[in-house]
Amino acid sequence: MNMLTSFLTIAAALSTILALVSFWLPQMNPDYEKLSPYECGFDPLGSARLPFSLRFFLVAILFLLFDLEIALLLPLPWGDQLLYPLKTLIWAAAVLVLLTLGLIHEWLQGGLEWAE
């Protein structure tokens, strides 16, 4: 048996054994304390299964969008080493203008207001 076959056999056997042990070993005895929602030590005031507000998701998506904007513009200082640094600056400015216009549009539409 060559080395590759022995490695594959050991890896398959070990993963199978670990999967079986992790399936049979834990104790699954949930009680009321573990099934109740955690609210900082207070008794739950309502159902924990209510859906989130869509405004929460809007703010989260806006955060991700502007976080990605920073990640996209991070290599900008190294862009002046390219053959056409003005082209890099124009593309970066276009991204910033587009995102700023989108933010202004959301702001004017009232999508960033928490109170209804």
Backbone as ProteinMPNN parsed JSONL, in Angstrom:
{"seq_chain_A": "MNMLTSFLTIAAALSTILALVSFWLPQMNPDYEKLSPYECGFDPLGSARLPFSLRFFLVAILFLLFDLEIALLLPLPWGDQLLYPLKTLIWAAAVLVLLTLGLIHEWLQGGLEWAE", "coords_chain_A": {"N_chain_A": [[0.848, -1.164, 0.0], [0.654, 2.093, -0.914], [1.851, 5.392, 0.091], [-0.026, 7.505, -0.267], [-2.508, 6.181, -0.373], [-2.617, 5.107, 2.192], [-2.706, 7.469, 3.731], [-5.171, 8.553, 2.868], [-6.918, 6.527, 3.74], [-6.547, 6.603, 6.533], [-7.412, 9.24, 7.047], [-10.118, 9.111, 6.212], [-11.107, 7.142, 7.96], [-10.611, 8.324, 10.456], [-12.183, 10.692, 10.303], [-14.723, 9.567, 10.074], [-14.961, 8.196, 12.502], [-14.79, 10.357, 14.319], [-17.072, 11.803, 13.569], [-19.12, 9.99, 14.25], [-18.69, 9.762, 17.021], [-19.163, 12.41, 17.86], [-21.824, 12.527, 17.295], [-23.116, 10.658, 18.938], [-22.143, 11.1, 21.522], [-22.798, 13.619, 22.942], [-25.013, 14.921, 25.495], [-28.364, 15.287, 25.142], [-30.401, 16.934, 26.668], [-32.473, 19.16, 26.883], [-33.674, 21.746, 28.987], [-36.086, 23.914, 30.641], [-34.718, 26.283, 31.225], [-32.643, 26.392, 29.354], [-34.033, 26.501, 26.979], [-35.41, 28.862, 27.081], [-35.484, 32.299, 26.044], [-32.638, 34.411, 26.305], [-32.474, 37.295, 28.179], [-30.752, 39.201, 29.515], [-30.978, 38.421, 32.203], [-33.519, 39.165, 32.963], [-37.039, 38.461, 33.103], [-38.563, 37.213, 30.139], [-40.064, 39.619, 28.038], [-41.657, 39.436, 25.858], [-42.384, 37.491, 22.924], [-39.577, 35.768, 21.667], [-39.326, 35.174, 19.088], [-40.094, 37.015, 17.228], [-40.009, 38.766, 14.109], [-37.234, 40.716, 12.817], [-37.072, 44.267, 12.341], [-37.393, 45.757, 9.12], [-35.941, 48.032, 8.769], [-33.739, 47.7, 10.383], [-32.311, 45.812, 8.901], [-31.798, 47.375, 6.647], [-30.053, 49.36, 7.649], [-27.963, 47.683, 8.394], [-27.17, 46.65, 5.894], [-26.389, 49.005, 4.638], [-24.204, 49.639, 6.26], [-22.493, 47.486, 5.626], [-22.119, 48.045, 2.918], [-20.725, 50.518, 2.913], [-18.542, 49.733, 4.338], [-17.38, 47.923, 2.583], [-16.79, 49.738, 0.622], [-14.66, 51.143, 1.741], [-12.811, 49.078, 1.79], [-12.479, 48.704, -0.935], [-11.346, 51.124, -1.708], [-8.992, 51.194, -0.353], [-6.508, 50.328, -1.609], [-5.947, 52.599, -3.079], [-3.861, 54.624, -2.607], [-1.626, 53.332, -3.665], [-2.19, 53.398, -6.276], [-1.12, 55.509, -7.656], [1.251, 54.7, -8.656], [0.851, 53.432, -11.001], [0.629, 53.294, -14.65], [-1.177, 55.181, -15.601], [-2.121, 57.287, -13.474], [-4.138, 59.184, -13.157], [-6.402, 58.052, -14.267], [-6.985, 56.07, -12.394], [-7.644, 57.661, -10.195], [-9.915, 58.934, -11.188], [-11.71, 56.782, -11.463], [-11.946, 56.018, -8.777], [-13.081, 58.332, -7.7], [-15.484, 58.292, -9.08], [-16.722, 56.035, -7.95], [-17.006, 56.923, -5.303], [-18.689, 59.163, -5.685], [-20.996, 57.92, -6.735], [-21.774, 56.277, -4.571], [-22.211, 58.255, -2.653], [-24.332, 59.677, -3.801], [-26.289, 57.667, -3.711], [-26.546, 57.391, -0.929], [-27.525, 59.953, -0.257], [-29.964, 59.853, -1.617], [-31.304, 57.773, -0.189], [-31.425, 59.047, 2.275], [-33.053, 61.297, 1.726], [-35.403, 59.997, 1.037], [-36.198, 59.072, 3.439], [-35.387, 56.681, 4.463], [-33.501, 56.201, 6.38], [-34.502, 56.867, 8.804], [-35.409, 56.08, 12.124], [-37.735, 56.315, 13.669], [-41.224, 56.024, 13.078]], "CA_chain_A": [[0.0, 0.0, 0.0], [1.517, 3.269, -0.999], [1.671, 6.423, 1.108], [-1.259, 8.249, -0.506], [-3.635, 5.342, 0.014], [-2.666, 5.021, 3.654], [-3.164, 8.758, 4.232], [-6.6, 8.66, 2.608], [-7.61, 5.577, 4.602], [-6.513, 7.134, 7.901], [-8.259, 10.434, 7.099], [-11.516, 8.688, 6.134], [-11.452, 6.446, 9.199], [-10.629, 9.287, 11.559], [-13.343, 11.573, 10.184], [-15.912, 8.773, 10.36], [-14.995, 7.955, 13.945], [-15.106, 11.618, 14.996], [-18.472, 12.143, 13.294], [-19.958, 9.112, 15.056], [-18.54, 10.118, 18.435], [-19.837, 13.679, 18.116], [-23.266, 12.326, 17.176], [-23.625, 9.84, 20.031], [-21.605, 11.446, 22.828], [-23.39, 14.709, 23.733], [-26.287, 14.686, 26.16], [-29.381, 16.197, 24.61], [-31.462, 17.066, 27.657], [-32.797, 20.579, 27.056], [-34.663, 22.06, 30.004], [-36.75, 25.206, 30.433], [-33.732, 27.362, 31.28], [-31.891, 26.455, 28.101], [-34.931, 26.796, 25.872], [-35.951, 30.212, 27.204], [-34.59, 33.31, 25.466], [-31.833, 35.134, 27.285], [-32.685, 38.735, 28.118], [-29.964, 39.872, 30.548], [-31.415, 38.073, 33.54], [-34.908, 39.544, 33.188], [-38.031, 37.581, 32.496], [-38.855, 37.668, 28.781], [-41.216, 40.511, 27.957], [-42.483, 39.036, 24.724], [-41.861, 36.343, 22.197], [-38.252, 35.98, 21.084], [-39.386, 34.727, 17.698], [-40.631, 38.064, 16.368], [-39.035, 39.137, 13.066], [-36.573, 42.014, 12.934], [-37.584, 45.331, 11.491], [-36.666, 45.904, 7.861], [-35.013, 49.155, 8.921], [-32.51, 47.136, 10.918], [-31.584, 45.222, 7.786], [-31.34, 48.463, 5.792], [-28.86, 49.947, 8.255], [-26.899, 46.683, 8.315], [-26.692, 46.589, 4.511], [-25.644, 50.242, 4.391], [-22.913, 49.497, 6.922], [-21.663, 46.598, 4.803], [-21.797, 48.734, 1.67], [-19.671, 51.502, 3.122], [-17.362, 48.992, 4.766], [-16.765, 47.432, 1.348], [-16.234, 50.899, -0.076], [-13.331, 51.386, 2.316], [-11.925, 47.999, 1.338], [-12.17, 48.922, -2.353], [-10.526, 52.314, -1.878], [-7.757, 51.057, 0.41], [-5.295, 50.322, -2.446], [-5.856, 53.823, -3.874], [-2.551, 55.301, -2.572], [-0.666, 52.643, -4.532], [-2.607, 53.598, -7.662], [-0.324, 56.532, -8.344], [2.418, 54.044, -9.237], [0.465, 52.841, -12.279], [0.983, 54.092, -15.825], [-2.123, 56.292, -15.718], [-2.7, 57.496, -12.137], [-5.352, 59.99, -13.236], [-7.494, 57.122, -14.539], [-7.321, 55.444, -11.116], [-8.309, 58.672, -9.386], [-11.249, 59.164, -11.755], [-12.561, 55.648, -11.106], [-12.219, 56.092, -7.335], [-14.022, 59.435, -7.499], [-16.787, 57.845, -9.588], [-17.297, 55.147, -6.931], [-17.418, 57.752, -4.169], [-19.845, 59.975, -6.076], [-22.141, 57.032, -6.853], [-22.211, 55.902, -3.233], [-22.736, 59.446, -1.988], [-25.666, 59.931, -4.366], [-27.188, 56.659, -3.151], [-26.8, 57.74, 0.469], [-28.4, 61.125, -0.258], [-31.295, 59.389, -2.031], [-31.9, 57.08, 0.957], [-31.672, 60.041, 3.309], [-34.205, 62.101, 1.335], [-36.597, 59.152, 1.036], [-36.54, 58.758, 4.821], [-35.061, 55.297, 4.764], [-32.578, 56.115, 7.508], [-35.183, 57.299, 10.029], [-35.832, 54.966, 12.958], [-39.115, 56.518, 14.101], [-42.165, 56.01, 11.953]], "C_chain_A": [[0.901, 1.237, 0.0], [1.093, 4.332, 0.018], [0.353, 7.178, 0.947], [-2.481, 7.452, -0.071], [-3.742, 5.235, 1.526], [-3.132, 6.337, 4.267], [-4.672, 8.909, 4.042], [-7.414, 7.729, 3.503], [-7.67, 6.088, 6.036], [-7.419, 8.349, 8.026], [-9.738, 10.058, 7.066], [-11.949, 7.995, 7.426], [-11.555, 7.417, 10.369], [-11.837, 10.213, 11.484], [-14.641, 10.816, 10.458], [-16.054, 8.535, 11.858], [-15.379, 9.232, 14.695], [-16.551, 12.037, 14.761], [-19.415, 11.281, 14.13], [-19.883, 9.46, 16.535], [-19.263, 11.419, 18.734], [-21.352, 13.551, 17.998], [-23.833, 11.607, 18.393], [-23.214, 10.334, 21.408], [-22.36, 12.546, 23.576], [-24.73, 14.328, 24.344], [-27.27, 15.741, 25.672], [-30.567, 16.22, 25.579], [-31.814, 18.54, 27.846], [-33.865, 20.756, 28.132], [-35.226, 23.463, 29.737], [-35.751, 26.346, 30.401], [-32.973, 27.505, 29.965], [-32.766, 26.806, 26.908], [-35.495, 28.211, 25.934], [-34.97, 31.218, 26.616], [-33.861, 34.071, 26.571], [-32.036, 36.627, 27.111], [-32.042, 39.391, 29.333], [-30.477, 39.599, 31.948], [-32.843, 38.442, 33.845], [-35.828, 38.481, 32.601], [-38.354, 38.095, 31.103], [-40.141, 38.502, 28.756], [-42.165, 40.126, 26.838], [-41.874, 37.825, 24.058], [-40.502, 36.688, 21.577], [-38.237, 35.626, 19.607], [-39.996, 35.771, 16.764], [-39.6, 38.442, 15.32], [-38.438, 40.514, 13.334], [-37.256, 43.019, 12.01], [-36.752, 45.398, 10.208], [-35.693, 47.064, 7.917], [-33.689, 48.689, 9.505], [-31.669, 46.541, 9.792], [-31.053, 46.29, 6.836], [-30.072, 49.084, 6.347], [-27.697, 48.968, 8.192], [-26.325, 46.598, 6.901], [-25.922, 47.851, 4.16], [-24.27, 50.195, 5.055], [-21.981, 48.612, 6.099], [-21.228, 47.276, 3.51], [-20.649, 49.716, 1.867], [-18.405, 50.86, 3.678], [-16.637, 48.428, 3.545], [-16.178, 48.567, 0.535], [-14.829, 51.203, 0.442], [-12.354, 50.317, 1.848], [-11.556, 48.173, -0.137], [-11.234, 50.104, -2.56], [-9.208, 52.232, -1.116], [-6.506, 51.011, -0.468], [-5.104, 51.598, -3.27], [-4.505, 54.539, -3.768], [-1.49, 54.626, -3.441], [-1.027, 52.82, -6.005], [-1.802, 54.65, -8.39], [0.961, 55.958, -8.925], [2.111, 53.407, -10.591], [0.852, 53.765, -13.432], [0.104, 55.332, -15.952], [-2.767, 56.538, -14.348], [-3.974, 58.333, -12.164], [-6.583, 59.112, -13.483], [-7.945, 56.44, -13.246], [-8.085, 56.418, -10.231], [-9.724, 58.939, -9.89], [-12.196, 58.029, -11.387], [-12.908, 55.662, -9.619], [-13.222, 57.202, -7.038], [-15.42, 59.044, -7.989], [-17.471, 56.922, -8.577], [-17.808, 55.965, -5.752], [-18.643, 58.596, -4.491], [-21.1, 59.112, -6.16], [-22.669, 56.628, -5.479], [-22.784, 57.093, -2.467], [-24.128, 59.795, -2.509], [-26.69, 58.922, -3.847], [-27.535, 56.944, -1.703], [-27.733, 58.945, 0.572], [-29.829, 60.739, -0.643], [-32.009, 58.681, -0.876], [-32.276, 58.062, 2.056], [-32.924, 60.856, 2.989], [-35.499, 61.292, 1.315], [-37.046, 58.779, 2.449], [-36.231, 57.335, 5.21], [-34.126, 55.133, 5.944], [-33.213, 56.547, 8.833], [-35.649, 56.074, 10.817], [-37.289, 55.096, 13.369], [-40.039, 56.557, 12.887], [-43.25, 57.028, 12.128]], "O_chain_A": [[1.797, 1.373, 0.834], [0.091, 4.173, 0.715], [-0.315, 7.461, 1.941], [-3.394, 8.006, 0.54], [-4.842, 5.27, 2.077], [-3.888, 6.321, 5.238], [-5.371, 9.345, 4.956], [-8.487, 8.106, 3.974], [-8.716, 6.018, 6.682], [-8.131, 8.479, 9.022], [-10.533, 10.626, 7.815], [-13.048, 8.243, 7.924], [-12.483, 7.335, 11.174], [-12.457, 10.492, 12.511], [-15.57, 11.388, 11.028], [-17.147, 8.659, 12.412], [-16.203, 9.189, 15.608], [-17.191, 12.573, 15.665], [-20.404, 11.786, 14.662], [-20.9, 9.454, 17.227], [-19.92, 11.526, 19.77], [-22.087, 14.376, 18.54], [-24.937, 11.927, 18.833], [-23.886, 10.012, 22.388], [-22.55, 12.406, 24.784], [-25.481, 13.525, 23.789], [-27.02, 16.941, 25.784], [-31.6, 15.599, 25.329], [-31.479, 19.115, 28.881], [-34.84, 20.007, 28.18], [-34.887, 24.107, 28.744], [-35.918, 27.287, 29.626], [-32.696, 28.619, 29.52], [-32.274, 27.357, 25.923], [-36.009, 28.71, 24.933], [-33.758, 31.014, 26.682], [-34.419, 34.333, 27.637], [-31.802, 37.17, 26.031], [-32.724, 40.069, 30.102], [-30.412, 40.481, 32.804], [-33.351, 38.067, 34.902], [-35.44, 37.711, 31.722], [-38.413, 39.308, 30.901], [-41.152, 38.145, 29.36], [-43.35, 40.46, 26.878], [-40.947, 37.212, 24.588], [-40.317, 37.776, 21.032], [-37.207, 35.776, 18.949], [-40.374, 35.45, 15.637], [-38.406, 38.438, 15.621], [-39.049, 41.36, 13.987], [-37.92, 42.656, 11.039], [-35.551, 45.127, 10.222], [-34.709, 47.075, 7.178], [-32.634, 49.222, 9.162], [-30.457, 46.745, 9.74], [-29.969, 46.129, 6.275], [-29.116, 49.313, 5.606], [-26.56, 49.377, 7.959], [-25.111, 46.484, 6.736], [-24.911, 47.785, 3.461], [-23.285, 50.658, 4.48], [-20.814, 48.95, 5.9], [-20.095, 47.099, 3.062], [-19.707, 49.741, 1.075], [-17.311, 51.396, 3.502], [-15.407, 48.455, 3.488], [-15.182, 48.385, -0.165], [-13.92, 51.486, -0.338], [-11.2, 50.616, 1.544], [-10.446, 47.827, -0.544], [-10.416, 50.095, -3.48], [-8.382, 53.137, -1.234], [-5.503, 51.619, -0.094], [-4.183, 51.665, -4.084], [-4.029, 55.036, -4.789], [-0.556, 55.283, -3.902], [-0.256, 52.434, -6.884], [-1.798, 54.683, -9.621], [1.688, 56.666, -9.622], [3.014, 52.898, -11.254], [1.34, 54.875, -13.217], [0.57, 56.397, -16.355], [-3.863, 56.038, -14.094], [-4.81, 58.2, -11.271], [-7.668, 59.392, -12.974], [-9.141, 56.252, -13.025], [-9.065, 56.039, -9.589], [-10.635, 59.149, -9.089], [-13.352, 58.271, -11.039], [-14.038, 55.353, -9.242], [-14.117, 57.025, -6.212], [-16.422, 59.422, -7.381], [-18.681, 57.023, -8.374], [-18.911, 55.731, -5.26], [-19.54, 58.73, -3.659], [-22.163, 59.529, -5.702], [-23.879, 56.636, -5.252], [-23.745, 56.94, -1.712], [-25.005, 60.17, -1.731], [-27.834, 59.286, -3.574], [-28.68, 56.765, -1.287], [-28.639, 58.953, 1.406], [-30.79, 61.242, -0.06], [-33.181, 58.951, -0.611], [-33.322, 57.925, 2.691], [-33.759, 61.085, 3.864], [-36.575, 61.842, 1.551], [-38.136, 58.24, 2.638], [-36.767, 56.834, 6.198], [-33.975, 54.025, 6.46], [-32.54, 56.587, 9.863], [-36.217, 55.143, 10.246], [-38.009, 54.099, 13.415], [-39.677, 57.054, 11.821], [-44.126, 57.149, 11.271]]}, "name": "protein", "num_of_chains": 1, "seq": "MNMLTSFLTIAAALSTILALVSFWLPQMNPDYEKLSPYECGFDPLGSARLPFSLRFFLVAILFLLFDLEIALLLPLPWGDQLLYPLKTLIWAAAVLVLLTLGLIHEWLQGGLEWAE"}
